[in-house]
Amino acid sequence: MATIPKNASRKEHTITVGDVFIRSDTQIPDGLRFEFEEFGRWKKLLRVDSYSIEVLALRVGWSFSYVAPQQVKGNAFGFGLQSAANGALNDVLRAASRTSFNALEITQVMQHRVVGTHYIHILAHPRQLRPNPYLRNPDPYYFPNHTQDPEPIFRRAAEVQKQFTGI
């Protein structure tokens, strides 16, 4: 369960657009070392954004992939702003744990005050930090069976457009 540490400074424990979370069990190469804050099974990377992570990953031969249409959402009500933020962040991290991605970027944070309670909505996009640009490893035993024999293509092209054999 992800909770915001009570002893962290005010700037570090606020959830803002651009925050990046990485699963704690993700293997990271030596060239990519970040300061982080523990959030249960996730780490919140401090003082970096997704663009700088992507640039650093490319320098060491890794990639920080992004899938635009996929989103993870979290909503929460709370009497205090901190309790609402904790609830929404818990929802987001729980939903992100169900995906096969190992990182997460916060892309939207909305807060409203409704009748003395705080409502927070957090939207995030899953990301993947890997040594190759693919989201998953390709199956080494897969061979496409739908390949087409090229001979009929060339025969039909010869019928449609006759070739000149000399002048």
KEBAZA-736377 format. One record per residue (C-alpha): residue number from 1; residue in three letters; chain; z, y, x. Coordinates in steps of 0.02 Angstrom, whole numbers, plus 50000, padded with zeros to 5 digits. Example, Ala and Ser with C-alpha at 12.3 -4.5 7.8 and 13.67 -1.06 7.14 Angstrom:
BEGIN
<1,'ALA','A',<50390,49775,50615>>;
<2,'SER','A',<50357,49947,50684>>;
% end
This chain:
BEGIN
<1,'MET','A',<50000,50000,50000>>;
<2,'ALA','A',<49951,50167,50072>>;
<3,'THR','A',<50080,50304,50072>>;
<4,'ILE','A',<50076,50473,50153>>;
<5,'PRO','A',<50209,50480,50291>>;
<6,'LYS','A',<50352,50600,50254>>;
<7,'ASN','A',<50377,50651,50437>>;
<8,'ALA','A',<50196,50707,50466>>;
<9,'SER','A',<50153,50890,50476>>;
<10,'ARG','A',<50083,50976,50321>>;
<11,'LYS','A',<49904,50986,50388>>;
<12,'GLU','A',<49894,50802,50439>>;
<13,'HIS','A',<49952,50726,50276>>;
<14,'THR','A',<49844,50824,50156>>;
<15,'ILE','A',<49690,50734,50096>>;
<16,'THR','A',<49535,50841,50122>>;
<17,'VAL','A',<49348,50819,50109>>;
<18,'GLY','A',<49283,50741,50269>>;
<19,'ASP','A',<49435,50634,50308>>;
<20,'VAL','A',<49387,50464,50378>>;
<21,'PHE','A',<49487,50304,50356>>;
<22,'ILE','A',<49454,50144,50455>>;
<23,'ARG','A',<49529,49973,50423>>;
<24,'SER','A',<49666,49929,50545>>;
<25,'ASP','A',<49585,49764,50594>>;
<26,'THR','A',<49417,49843,50642>>;
<27,'GLN','A',<49365,49808,50821>>;
<28,'ILE','A',<49326,49974,50907>>;
<29,'PRO','A',<49243,49984,51079>>;
<30,'ASP','A',<49332,50067,51225>>;
<31,'GLY','A',<49221,50221,51214>>;
<32,'LEU','A',<49282,50258,51037>>;
<33,'ARG','A',<49467,50298,51043>>;
<34,'PHE','A',<49539,50412,50910>>;
<35,'GLU','A',<49708,50479,50862>>;
<36,'PHE','A',<49757,50404,50697>>;
<37,'GLU','A',<49893,50393,50567>>;
<38,'GLU','A',<49940,50227,50487>>;
<39,'PHE','A',<49910,50206,50299>>;
<40,'GLY','A',<49955,50024,50269>>;
<41,'ARG','A',<49801,49920,50312>>;
<42,'TRP','A',<49701,50079,50347>>;
<43,'LYS','A',<49705,50213,50482>>;
<44,'LYS','A',<49668,50395,50447>>;
<45,'LEU','A',<49574,50467,50596>>;
<46,'LEU','A',<49642,50635,50650>>;
<47,'ARG','A',<49543,50784,50715>>;
<48,'VAL','A',<49371,50704,50689>>;
<49,'ASP','A',<49244,50704,50550>>;
<50,'SER','A',<49107,50581,50505>>;
<51,'TYR','A',<48973,50675,50603>>;
<52,'SER','A',<49072,50673,50765>>;
<53,'ILE','A',<49112,50488,50741>>;
<54,'GLU','A',<48928,50453,50715>>;
<55,'VAL','A',<48879,50548,50873>>;
<56,'LEU','A',<49013,50460,50977>>;
<57,'ALA','A',<48964,50291,50906>>;
<58,'LEU','A',<48782,50318,50952>>;
<59,'ARG','A',<48833,50362,51131>>;
<60,'VAL','A',<48916,50193,51153>>;
<61,'GLY','A',<48776,50098,51064>>;
<62,'TRP','A',<48861,50077,50895>>;
<63,'SER','A',<48817,50149,50725>>;
<64,'PHE','A',<48917,50226,50583>>;
<65,'SER','A',<48811,50178,50432>>;
<66,'TYR','A',<48819,50263,50263>>;
<67,'VAL','A',<48767,50202,50091>>;
<68,'ALA','A',<48737,50350,49975>>;
<69,'PRO','A',<48740,50277,49800>>;
<70,'GLN','A',<48898,50175,49821>>;
<71,'GLN','A',<49059,50268,49781>>;
<72,'VAL','A',<49245,50230,49771>>;
<73,'LYS','A',<49353,50331,49652>>;
<74,'GLY','A',<49538,50358,49629>>;
<75,'ASN','A',<49635,50457,49498>>;
<76,'ALA','A',<49820,50489,49478>>;
<77,'PHE','A',<49946,50595,49384>>;
<78,'GLY','A',<50111,50647,49460>>;
<79,'PHE','A',<50251,50772,49435>>;
<80,'GLY','A',<50229,50828,49614>>;
<81,'LEU','A',<50068,50861,49708>>;
<82,'GLN','A',<50118,50736,49843>>;
<83,'SER','A',<50152,50594,49720>>;
<84,'ALA','A',<49985,50623,49633>>;
<85,'ALA','A',<49894,50626,49801>>;
<86,'ASN','A',<49981,50463,49851>>;
<87,'GLY','A',<49930,50379,49689>>;
<88,'ALA','A',<49748,50433,49700>>;
<89,'LEU','A',<49737,50384,49883>>;
<90,'ASN','A',<49813,50214,49844>>;
<91,'ASP','A',<49679,50187,49710>>;
<92,'VAL','A',<49540,50235,49831>>;
<93,'LEU','A',<49603,50125,49973>>;
<94,'ARG','A',<49632,49978,49855>>;
<95,'ALA','A',<49454,49993,49787>>;
<96,'ALA','A',<49384,50012,49963>>;
<97,'SER','A',<49474,49854,50018>>;
<98,'ARG','A',<49372,49756,49890>>;
<99,'THR','A',<49208,49810,49973>>;
<100,'SER','A',<49140,49733,50131>>;
<101,'PHE','A',<49140,49900,50223>>;
<102,'ASN','A',<49265,49940,50360>>;
<103,'ALA','A',<49271,50130,50346>>;
<104,'LEU','A',<49283,50261,50212>>;
<105,'GLU','A',<49241,50447,50204>>;
<106,'ILE','A',<49322,50563,50077>>;
<107,'THR','A',<49182,50663,49996>>;
<108,'GLN','A',<49269,50750,49851>>;
<109,'VAL','A',<49447,50799,49807>>;
<110,'MET','A',<49484,50885,49642>>;
<111,'GLN','A',<49655,50937,49582>>;
<112,'HIS','A',<49710,51005,49414>>;
<113,'ARG','A',<49876,51054,49343>>;
<114,'VAL','A',<49902,50990,49166>>;
<115,'VAL','A',<50062,51032,49070>>;
<116,'GLY','A',<50176,51030,49221>>;
<117,'THR','A',<50096,50877,49300>>;
<118,'HIS','A',<49967,50866,49438>>;
<119,'TYR','A',<49806,50769,49418>>;
<120,'ILE','A',<49707,50721,49574>>;
<121,'HIS','A',<49534,50642,49579>>;
<122,'ILE','A',<49470,50577,49746>>;
<123,'LEU','A',<49292,50517,49776>>;
<124,'ALA','A',<49245,50425,49935>>;
<125,'HIS','A',<49094,50338,50009>>;
<126,'PRO','A',<49108,50175,50106>>;
<127,'ARG','A',<49046,50177,50285>>;
<128,'GLN','A',<49019,50040,50414>>;
<129,'LEU','A',<49061,50054,50599>>;
<130,'ARG','A',<48965,49915,50689>>;
<131,'PRO','A',<48882,49876,50855>>;
<132,'ASN','A',<48712,49866,50766>>;
<133,'PRO','A',<48631,49973,50630>>;
<134,'TYR','A',<48636,49836,50497>>;
<135,'LEU','A',<48769,49836,50362>>;
<136,'ARG','A',<48788,49647,50380>>;
<137,'ASN','A',<48729,49521,50507>>;
<138,'PRO','A',<48563,49443,50455>>;
<139,'ASP','A',<48562,49258,50418>>;
<140,'PRO','A',<48493,49172,50575>>;
<141,'TYR','A',<48423,49027,50471>>;
<142,'TYR','A',<48328,49133,50345>>;
<143,'PHE','A',<48139,49122,50348>>;
<144,'PRO','A',<48040,49216,50216>>;
<145,'ASN','A',<47943,49093,50108>>;
<146,'HIS','A',<47844,49225,50018>>;
<147,'THR','A',<47730,49263,50164>>;
<148,'GLN','A',<47548,49273,50116>>;
<149,'ASP','A',<47403,49188,50204>>;
<150,'PRO','A',<47299,49332,50277>>;
<151,'GLU','A',<47132,49238,50270>>;
<152,'PRO','A',<47092,49277,50085>>;
<153,'ILE','A',<47130,49461,50119>>;
<154,'PHE','A',<46997,49471,50256>>;
<155,'ARG','A',<46872,49370,50152>>;
<156,'ARG','A',<46892,49488,50003>>;
<157,'ALA','A',<46877,49641,50116>>;
<158,'ALA','A',<46715,49571,50187>>;
<159,'GLU','A',<46645,49548,50011>>;
<160,'VAL','A',<46691,49723,49954>>;
<161,'GLN','A',<46633,49817,50108>>;
<162,'LYS','A',<46490,49734,50201>>;
<163,'GLN','A',<46486,49757,50386>>;
<164,'PHE','A',<46331,49815,50479>>;
<165,'THR','A',<46279,49696,50616>>;
<166,'GLY','A',<46157,49809,50703>>;
<167,'ILE','A',<46051,49964,50695>>;
% end
